[in-house]
Amino acid sequence: MTSPEAQGPDAQGGALFALAEHILDRLAALCVLVAGVSLVCLIALFGWLVFGRYVLNDTPTWVEQMSLLLVVYITFLGAAAGVHHGTHLSIDFIREAFTGMTRQAMRYLADLTVLVFGGVMAWQGWLLILTNSRRMIPMLGLVESWRVAPLAICGALMALFAAFHILRRLVGVERVGE
């Protein structure tokens, strides 16, 4: 077996490309994991809310705010992973009805649109983080920036995943199902 250096620049690029894809796969899996754990926590919180309200006769008022915070993380992290896997807002039956260059151009356009949209989300989310760093979430004692952070994170991940989709097509490596 030869090393990537001995195989030439194409083999090195292929190994680097495979490493980048592996890292992005892990990043998307982390998004799904955090969203999944957050969903389990959300369910447990509502169980505590019902128990507190009907058994203890003492409603935990902080549960609503924590639930809203968790829903934001679940939604945005799940959306970012969906962009990576090509399942988020994927209306592809129109595109797939075309053939050849038209289909390929529509794929590039879709990925470019997601890249731009993700970039705008990341930038505006970052501005919201900065402007909400002094406001507190009622009943939680956390700054409001925690609630808008998923917007910036999701936007950056969407832009990154879409850029990688474009790069993958330019290099000529397609995933199964594309």
Order of alpha helices (4+ residues) and beta strands (2+ residues): alpha-alpha-alpha-alpha-alpha-alpha
